[in-house]
Structures are given as C-alpha cells and as structure tokens.
Amino acid sequence: MAEESDLEKTEQASPQRLEKAREEGDVPRSRELAMFVSLLVSGGSIWFAGHPVVSSLQTLLRGGLQFEPAEAHDFSLLTAHLAHLLLGVLLAFAPIAGAVVLAAILAPAMIGGWVISPSALVPDFNRLNPLTGIGHIFSLRTLVELVKAIAKALLVGLVAWTVLRHDSHEVLSLGTEPLRAGLAHSASLIWQAYLSMTLALGVVALIDVPYQLWQYADKHKMTRQELRQEAREAEGDPQLRARIRAQQRELARRRMMAEVPKADVVVTNPTHYAVALKYADNSGRAPTVIAKGMGEVAGKIRELANEHGVPLLEAPPLARALYANVELDREIPESLYTAVAEVLAYVYQLRSWKQGRGQYPVMPGAIDVPPGLDPLEAETAQAEGESA
C-alpha cells in the first residue's frame, strides 16, 4: 500500500517542476479570457474612437469621389491619389487596430505571464502520430472543451435572442426613421447587443480561469517518489555530502593544528581537553583560542606543543570552560580574564627563567572559574538535583 501511495500523483508540483514546465512553454492559459478581453477592448475602442473614425472616412469618401481631369489621363497621378486615400483609411483605423493588437498580445498573458521558450519551437514528431491524435480526440480534456464550446454557444445565443426579442419593436421601427437618426439608432442597438454578448463571454471566462488554473495544477502533480528524487538531485548524494563534510572537517583540523606552534600556552584537563591560547602584547585585545580539542585531537595538540616547546599547564576547570564557551579564533570572555591572567603570568615567568632571568616559577594551583562556565560542574549539579 505504501508503494502504491508513493506512485500516485497526490502532491502539489514543486517550484522546480513548475519552472521546468515554464521553460518548456507550458503555462496556464485561458482562451475564453483572451477572447473576452479582446472583444471588450475592440468594442471600447470603437465606442470611444468611432466618431473620429467616421468623420475621417467621410472626408476620405468625399475625396475619393472627386478627382482632377489630369488623373484620368495620367495613371501615375491616379495611383498616387489612390495611395493617399488608402493611407488615410489605414491611419483612420490605426487607433482601433492598435488597441485590438495590444489586447491580443496582453490578454493571453493575464494568467501565466509571458513566456519565451525556444524549446517550444522544436518540432515534435509525436504530434504526427495518428494514435496520439486519436487519444487526444477521445480524451477527457477534449470532452470538457466540447462541453465548454456548446455551453458558450448556448449562452451567447440565449443572450442574443433575449436582446433581439426585447428590442424587436425598435428594430422594426428603424425603417420609419430619418437616415441619420436611423443610423444612430442602429449603432446604439448593435452596441447594446455586442456589449451583452461580450459580458456573457465574460461570465464564461470567469468560470474558465479557475478551471484552467486547477487543471494546470492537477496536470503537474507529482508522486512522493518524484519529490524525493528531486530533493536528492537538488541536495546531492548523501554519501557524497558526508565525504565533503568529512574533508572540510579534516582541512579545518589541519589548519587548527598548524596554529598550535604559535601558541603561548596549552591549557589541559590533562588528558580529555586541550586548549591553545595566544596573546599579543600591546594589541589591546584579549587572549585568543587558536586551537582546541577533545580526546585524540587533544592528544595531538599536546604532542605538537611538546615538539615546539609550547608550555603545557594543567587546569581542568579552566580547560573545560575554555573549550565549552569560546569558539576558535575568538577572544576569551571577560568572565575568564582573571583565570587566564594567572596562566599567562606563569608562562611569562617561565619564559624569563629560560632566558636566565629570575627563578623557576611555581606552577599555579587550582585555578577557579566563575560558576556556570565549567560544563562538568553543571552536569554534576544537574545529577545531584535529579537524585534528590
């Protein structure tokens, strides 16, 4: 059952899947919305620019019915006159044509946006497969599109019939009106019918847009197996990532070990912890932890310190506090200044003795750290509280 559920497309498409589909030119589209916007913009542009267009056409018609006698004997003059009239007609319709073209370009991008996909231009010979074509003809999507087309035709036809029935007496009375009044009245009736049918298509688009978005999301659903595979491809092989992290840790450890010979002192537990400190005189900065480790790493730090003559000082509470509370290449906190100062004082006295100045210093005794900084102390207190 678990394997079957992993193979069922029940999960929403991931951003990577949707981006890949978009690169292939596959985005949600609604032809009904594009048709509605185009018709609405076309009708609106005719409504607002209709009077100037009619005036321009009237002027052009008068000019076309008049010509000079010379044009009857010179074909070039007649051609130039006709070209002038044709250019005038094109300029007269330019605002309406521009609005319609702009609507035709922008309307399809209202859902899904613009997509420029070279891969969509690559020929797909599977489309020439007769079996594939028959499958598309009898598919559920084709059936839905057929139902939509029938419903759209019925709705628009019902609206047109309702408008004509409502205005039938006005249509029949157009023949009795004067020419100008009849033309104006006819234009008004045509506009009302056009607007009513366009709004009916708007209702269709209002239903079609959510359907297209749902269908697009359903089409690109993924199985759980596909999601896991995509996650693995995005993040890489877990074993490879583990090897990379191991190599990164090894490089970091090598860089840290290279800093041990530069240390002023190594504070030890003495066996479990080792922390290397460096202090730059007259720098105005606190001592810095340049290396630290537990177990084998602590043993390697102690070994390198002995090889390079770096003093070792056993101070278990301080070593544990430094290891737990100070990151690599960070200055010690103010709460540990006093404890570390005792260590550095011993180191400087030891350095002076090696140079033949002063007496051999006495190694500091137990160096206390402020409460709460020693992790062993915190664990002991917690164990005592649980036992009580």
Backbone torsions as a table, in degrees:
resi	resn	phi	psi	omega
1	MET	NA	-39.1	179.8
2	ALA	-64.9	-39.3	179.1
3	GLU	-65.5	-39.0	179.0
4	GLU	-64.5	-41.1	179.8
5	SER	-66.7	-31.0	178.2
6	ASP	-70.2	-23.6	-178.0
7	LEU	-95.7	-5.8	178.0
8	GLU	-87.7	139.4	-179.4
9	LYS	-82.4	87.2	-177.4
10	THR	-114.8	-8.3	-174.8
11	GLU	-101.8	145.0	177.0
12	GLN	-66.1	148.5	-178.1
13	ALA	-63.0	141.1	178.1
14	SER	-77.0	160.3	176.5
15	PRO	-56.8	-35.1	179.2
16	GLN	-65.5	-41.2	179.2
17	ARG	-65.1	-43.0	-179.9
18	LEU	-66.5	-37.2	178.6
19	GLU	-66.7	-39.2	177.4
20	LYS	-64.3	-42.2	177.7
21	ALA	-62.4	-38.9	179.6
22	ARG	-65.6	-39.7	177.7
23	GLU	-62.8	-28.6	178.5
24	GLU	-86.8	4.1	178.9
25	GLY	84.2	12.4	-178.2
26	ASP	-97.8	100.6	179.2
27	VAL	-134.3	158.5	178.6
28	PRO	-67.0	138.9	179.7
29	ARG	-140.2	148.7	175.6
30	SER	-130.4	108.0	178.1
31	ARG	-66.4	-31.2	179.9
32	GLU	-66.1	-40.6	177.9
33	LEU	-65.3	-43.1	179.6
34	ALA	-62.6	-41.4	179.3
35	MET	-66.1	-42.3	-179.6
36	PHE	-62.2	-46.7	-179.5
37	VAL	-64.0	-42.6	-179.9
38	SER	-62.2	-45.2	179.6
39	LEU	-66.6	-38.9	-179.7
40	LEU	-65.7	-44.5	179.3
41	VAL	-66.9	-39.6	179.1
42	SER	-62.0	-48.7	179.5
43	GLY	-64.1	-40.4	179.6
44	GLY	-64.6	-40.8	179.6
45	SER	-66.6	-37.3	176.6
46	ILE	-66.9	-38.1	-179.8
47	TRP	-63.8	-45.6	-176.1
48	PHE	-82.2	-33.0	-177.4
49	ALA	-104.0	5.2	-176.0
50	GLY	-63.0	-45.3	-177.3
51	HIS	-62.6	-48.6	176.7
52	PRO	-60.8	-36.3	-180.0
53	VAL	-65.7	-44.5	179.5
54	VAL	-63.2	-41.0	179.0
55	SER	-62.4	-43.2	179.7
56	SER	-64.7	-41.2	179.7
57	LEU	-66.2	-36.5	176.8
58	GLN	-62.4	-43.3	179.0
59	THR	-63.9	-41.4	180.0
60	LEU	-66.9	-36.2	179.5
61	LEU	-65.4	-41.9	176.9
62	ARG	-62.1	-42.5	178.9
63	GLY	-66.1	-32.5	-179.6
64	GLY	-73.1	-26.7	179.3
65	LEU	-85.8	-3.7	178.3
66	GLN	-116.7	138.5	176.0
67	PHE	-153.0	154.7	179.7
68	GLU	-78.8	148.7	178.1
69	PRO	-57.2	-30.9	-178.0
70	ALA	-65.3	-27.6	-178.6
71	GLU	-69.0	-25.3	179.3
72	ALA	-71.7	-21.5	-178.0
73	HIS	-107.7	-10.0	-178.5
74	ASP	-125.6	107.6	-176.6
75	PHE	-63.4	-32.1	-179.0
76	SER	-66.4	-38.6	177.5
77	LEU	-66.2	-39.5	178.8
78	LEU	-64.9	-41.5	179.1
79	THR	-63.4	-42.4	179.3
80	ALA	-63.7	-38.2	178.7
81	HIS	-65.5	-43.3	178.7
82	LEU	-65.5	-39.3	177.9
83	ALA	-63.1	-38.2	177.7
84	HIS	-64.0	-41.0	179.0
85	LEU	-66.6	-42.3	179.6
86	LEU	-63.5	-41.4	177.4
87	LEU	-63.0	-37.8	178.2
88	GLY	-64.2	-40.6	177.8
89	VAL	-63.0	-44.3	179.5
90	LEU	-62.3	-42.6	178.8
91	LEU	-66.5	-34.0	179.5
92	ALA	-65.4	-39.8	-179.3
93	PHE	-88.4	-3.2	-175.4
94	ALA	-57.7	-45.4	-179.8
95	PRO	-60.4	-43.4	-179.5
96	ILE	-67.4	-45.4	-179.6
97	ALA	-62.4	-40.2	178.8
98	GLY	-62.4	-42.7	179.4
99	ALA	-64.9	-39.9	-179.6
100	VAL	-66.9	-43.0	179.4
101	VAL	-64.3	-42.7	179.2
102	LEU	-62.4	-41.8	178.2
103	ALA	-65.0	-39.1	179.7
104	ALA	-65.4	-28.6	179.4
105	ILE	-81.9	-42.0	-173.8
106	LEU	-82.2	-33.1	-173.8
107	ALA	-59.2	-45.6	-179.4
108	PRO	-63.6	-22.6	-176.9
109	ALA	-89.8	5.2	-178.6
110	MET	-67.7	-29.6	169.1
111	ILE	-124.0	129.4	-178.6
112	GLY	96.6	-23.2	178.6
113	GLY	72.8	179.5	178.0
114	TRP	-79.9	141.7	179.0
115	VAL	-135.7	127.2	173.0
116	ILE	-113.5	104.0	-173.2
117	SER	-123.5	104.7	176.9
118	PRO	-62.0	-31.3	-178.3
119	SER	-64.9	-25.9	179.2
120	ALA	-71.0	-17.3	179.7
121	LEU	-87.7	-10.0	179.4
122	VAL	-70.5	132.5	-179.4
123	PRO	-60.4	136.6	176.8
124	ASP	-114.6	103.5	-175.3
125	PHE	-73.8	-11.2	175.9
126	ASN	-65.3	-24.7	179.2
127	ARG	-69.0	-18.6	178.1
128	LEU	-86.1	-3.4	-179.5
129	ASN	-74.6	119.6	-178.7
130	PRO	-60.2	-37.8	-178.8
131	LEU	-64.6	-39.6	177.2
132	THR	-64.3	-41.2	178.9
133	GLY	-63.4	-41.4	178.3
134	ILE	-64.4	-39.1	177.5
135	GLY	-61.6	-38.0	177.5
136	HIS	-68.3	-36.1	-178.2
137	ILE	-63.6	-39.9	-176.5
138	PHE	-101.3	22.7	-179.9
139	SER	-84.4	164.7	178.3
140	LEU	-63.7	-37.2	-179.4
141	ARG	-63.2	-41.5	178.3
142	THR	-63.9	-39.1	177.8
143	LEU	-63.2	-42.1	178.5
144	VAL	-64.0	-42.2	179.3
145	GLU	-64.3	-36.8	177.6
146	LEU	-64.6	-44.2	178.6
147	VAL	-62.5	-41.0	179.0
148	LYS	-62.3	-43.1	-179.1
149	ALA	-64.2	-42.3	179.3
150	ILE	-65.4	-43.8	179.9
151	ALA	-64.1	-40.3	179.0
152	LYS	-64.1	-43.8	179.8
153	ALA	-64.0	-42.3	178.9
154	LEU	-64.2	-42.0	-178.9
155	LEU	-65.5	-47.8	-179.8
156	VAL	-64.9	-41.5	177.6
157	GLY	-63.3	-40.2	178.2
158	LEU	-63.3	-41.5	179.1
159	VAL	-65.0	-44.3	-179.9
160	ALA	-62.4	-42.6	179.7
161	TRP	-64.9	-39.8	179.3
162	THR	-63.8	-43.2	-179.5
163	VAL	-65.6	-45.1	-179.0
164	LEU	-64.7	-39.6	179.7
165	ARG	-66.2	-38.6	-179.1
166	HIS	-68.2	-36.2	-175.8
167	ASP	-105.5	20.0	-175.8
168	SER	-62.6	-40.0	-179.1
169	HIS	-66.3	-33.1	178.0
170	GLU	-71.5	-36.9	178.7
171	VAL	-64.7	-41.6	-179.7
172	LEU	-68.5	-26.0	-177.5
173	SER	-86.9	-3.3	-178.0
174	LEU	-63.0	-32.3	-178.1
175	GLY	-67.2	-20.3	-178.8
176	THR	-91.7	-5.9	-176.5
177	GLU	-89.7	155.6	173.2
178	PRO	-59.9	161.8	-173.8
179	LEU	-58.1	-54.3	-177.2
180	ARG	-62.2	-46.4	-179.6
181	ALA	-64.4	-38.8	179.1
182	GLY	-65.2	-41.8	177.7
183	LEU	-63.4	-44.0	179.7
184	ALA	-63.8	-41.5	179.5
185	HIS	-66.4	-40.1	178.2
186	SER	-62.0	-43.7	178.9
187	ALA	-61.2	-38.3	179.5
188	SER	-65.2	-43.5	179.2
189	LEU	-65.4	-40.3	178.8
190	ILE	-63.7	-41.4	179.7
191	TRP	-63.6	-41.9	179.1
192	GLN	-62.8	-43.4	178.9
193	ALA	-65.1	-43.2	179.5
194	TYR	-61.5	-46.0	-179.1
195	LEU	-64.6	-40.1	179.9
196	SER	-63.4	-44.5	-179.7
197	MET	-69.6	-34.7	177.3
198	THR	-64.8	-42.0	177.9
199	LEU	-65.2	-33.2	175.4
200	ALA	-63.6	-40.2	175.2
201	LEU	-66.1	-30.1	175.7
202	GLY	-63.4	-37.8	176.0
203	VAL	-63.6	-41.4	177.6
204	VAL	-61.8	-43.8	179.2
205	ALA	-64.1	-36.0	179.5
206	LEU	-63.3	-30.3	176.8
207	ILE	-84.5	-35.5	-173.3
208	ASP	-73.2	-35.4	-176.2
209	VAL	-61.2	-52.0	176.5
210	PRO	-60.0	-35.7	179.2
211	TYR	-64.2	-43.4	-179.9
212	GLN	-64.9	-38.9	177.9
213	LEU	-65.2	-42.0	177.9
214	TRP	-64.9	-43.7	-178.7
215	GLN	-63.4	-38.7	179.2
216	TYR	-65.4	-44.0	178.6
217	ALA	-64.5	-39.6	-180.0
218	ASP	-68.6	-35.4	-179.4
219	LYS	-64.3	-34.6	-174.9
220	HIS	-102.3	16.0	175.3
221	LYS	-60.7	154.4	-175.4
222	MET	-123.8	156.6	172.7
223	THR	-84.3	162.6	177.1
224	ARG	-63.0	-34.3	178.2
225	GLN	-63.3	-41.1	178.9
226	GLU	-65.7	-38.5	177.4
227	LEU	-63.4	-43.6	178.8
228	ARG	-64.4	-41.7	179.2
229	GLN	-63.3	-40.9	178.8
230	GLU	-65.0	-39.7	178.2
231	ALA	-64.2	-40.2	178.2
232	ARG	-64.7	-40.9	179.5
233	GLU	-66.6	-35.2	-179.2
234	ALA	-73.0	-39.9	-175.7
235	GLU	-91.1	-19.1	-178.5
236	GLY	94.0	171.5	-179.8
237	ASP	-65.8	127.6	179.5
238	PRO	-57.5	-38.3	178.9
239	GLN	-66.5	-38.6	177.1
240	LEU	-65.3	-41.5	178.1
241	ARG	-62.8	-38.9	179.2
242	ALA	-64.3	-40.8	178.1
243	ARG	-65.3	-39.0	178.9
244	ILE	-64.5	-43.2	178.5
245	ARG	-63.7	-38.5	178.8
246	ALA	-64.1	-41.9	178.0
247	GLN	-64.9	-39.1	178.3
248	GLN	-63.8	-42.2	178.1
249	ARG	-63.7	-38.7	180.0
250	GLU	-66.0	-41.7	177.9
251	LEU	-63.8	-42.0	178.7
252	ALA	-63.6	-39.2	179.8
253	ARG	-65.9	-38.8	178.6
254	ARG	-65.9	-41.3	177.4
255	ARG	-62.9	-39.9	179.6
256	MET	-64.6	-43.3	-179.7
257	MET	-63.8	-31.7	179.2
258	ALA	-66.6	-18.3	179.8
259	GLU	-87.8	-16.1	-175.7
260	VAL	-58.5	-44.5	179.6
261	PRO	-60.4	-18.6	-179.5
262	LYS	-87.9	-3.7	-175.2
263	ALA	-72.9	156.5	174.2
264	ASP	-87.8	-31.0	-178.4
265	VAL	-161.1	152.6	173.9
266	VAL	-119.3	118.6	179.0
267	VAL	-91.6	128.2	-174.8
268	THR	-122.2	172.3	-175.0
269	ASN	-93.4	-32.1	24.1
270	PRO	-100.7	-12.5	-172.6
271	THR	-110.9	-30.0	-172.7
272	HIS	-88.4	-33.5	-175.5
273	TYR	-125.5	150.0	172.5
274	ALA	-149.7	128.6	-178.8
275	VAL	-131.5	123.2	-179.9
276	ALA	-95.4	130.3	-178.7
277	LEU	-115.9	144.4	174.8
278	LYS	-133.3	136.6	-179.3
279	TYR	-130.7	124.6	179.5
280	ALA	-97.1	117.4	180.0
281	ASP	-62.9	144.9	174.9
282	ASN	59.2	21.5	178.4
283	SER	-92.5	-16.3	-177.0
284	GLY	76.2	8.4	-179.3
285	ARG	-112.9	155.9	178.2
286	ALA	-77.5	163.0	175.7
287	PRO	-56.0	148.2	-175.1
288	THR	-118.0	140.8	174.3
289	VAL	-83.5	114.5	-177.7
290	ILE	-104.8	-11.2	175.9
291	ALA	-161.6	146.1	176.4
292	LYS	-159.0	155.4	180.0
293	GLY	-173.5	167.8	177.1
294	MET	-122.8	156.9	173.7
295	GLY	58.4	-122.5	-176.7
296	GLU	-64.0	-37.6	179.0
297	VAL	-64.8	-40.6	177.7
298	ALA	-62.6	-40.6	177.5
299	GLY	-62.5	-39.4	178.5
300	LYS	-66.2	-37.9	177.8
301	ILE	-63.4	-44.1	179.4
302	ARG	-63.9	-39.2	179.9
303	GLU	-63.1	-45.9	178.9
304	LEU	-65.2	-37.5	178.9
305	ALA	-62.9	-41.9	178.7
306	ASN	-65.2	-39.5	-179.0
307	GLU	-64.3	-33.6	-175.1
308	HIS	-106.0	12.6	174.5
309	GLY	71.2	26.6	176.8
310	VAL	-84.3	126.7	-178.1
311	PRO	-61.0	142.1	174.5
312	LEU	-109.5	136.0	179.9
313	LEU	-132.1	124.0	178.7
314	GLU	-83.9	115.6	176.3
315	ALA	-149.0	79.9	-172.2
316	PRO	-52.9	-51.3	-179.0
317	PRO	-60.3	-40.9	-179.8
318	LEU	-67.5	-41.3	179.3
319	ALA	-60.9	-44.6	179.2
320	ARG	-65.8	-40.0	-179.8
321	ALA	-66.1	-42.5	178.5
322	LEU	-64.6	-42.8	-179.1
323	TYR	-63.3	-40.3	-174.5
324	ALA	-81.8	-25.9	-168.7
325	ASN	-115.3	-6.4	-177.4
326	VAL	-127.2	125.2	177.4
327	GLU	-79.3	164.6	177.7
328	LEU	-61.0	142.8	178.1
329	ASP	60.4	27.8	176.3
330	ARG	-119.0	148.8	177.5
331	GLU	-73.6	151.6	179.2
332	ILE	-68.6	152.0	178.7
333	PRO	-73.4	159.9	-177.5
334	GLU	-60.2	-29.9	-178.3
335	SER	-65.6	-18.3	-179.5
336	LEU	-105.1	6.5	-179.0
337	TYR	-57.1	-47.9	-175.1
338	THR	-63.0	-46.0	-179.0
339	ALA	-63.8	-43.8	-179.0
340	VAL	-70.3	-31.1	178.1
341	ALA	-61.8	-38.2	176.0
342	GLU	-61.4	-39.9	-179.9
343	VAL	-66.2	-45.2	-178.0
344	LEU	-67.8	-34.9	177.4
345	ALA	-61.5	-43.1	177.8
346	TYR	-63.3	-41.4	-178.4
347	VAL	-63.5	-44.0	-179.4
348	TYR	-67.0	-38.1	176.3
349	GLN	-65.1	-39.8	178.1
350	LEU	-65.6	-38.7	178.9
351	ARG	-65.0	-40.3	178.3
352	SER	-65.7	-39.2	179.3
353	TRP	-64.0	-39.3	178.7
354	LYS	-65.3	-26.6	179.0
355	GLN	-88.6	4.9	176.6
356	GLY	87.0	17.4	179.4
357	ARG	-118.0	128.4	176.4
358	GLY	80.1	-176.8	-178.5
359	GLN	-98.2	163.7	178.3
360	TYR	-65.2	125.7	-174.8
361	PRO	-72.7	154.7	175.6
362	VAL	-88.0	128.4	-179.7
363	MET	-64.1	133.6	-179.6
364	PRO	-57.3	147.7	176.4
365	GLY	-78.7	-145.8	-180.0
366	ALA	-63.7	122.7	178.4
367	ILE	-100.0	114.9	-177.9
368	ASP	-84.4	149.3	174.8
369	VAL	-118.8	155.5	-179.8
370	PRO	-58.5	150.0	179.4
371	PRO	-58.1	142.1	176.4
372	GLY	93.0	-9.7	-178.7
373	LEU	-94.8	-25.3	179.4
374	ASP	-85.6	113.5	-178.0
375	PRO	-62.5	-31.9	179.1
376	LEU	-66.0	-38.4	177.7
377	GLU	-64.1	-41.1	179.2
378	ALA	-65.4	-40.8	179.1
379	GLU	-65.8	-39.5	179.3
380	THR	-63.9	-43.8	179.1
381	ALA	-63.0	-39.1	-180.0
382	GLN	-67.1	-38.6	179.3
383	ALA	-66.9	-39.9	178.1
384	GLU	-64.9	-38.2	179.0
385	GLY	-66.1	-39.2	178.9
386	GLU	-68.3	-38.0	179.1
387	SER	-70.0	-32.1	178.7
388	ALA	-70.2	NA	NA
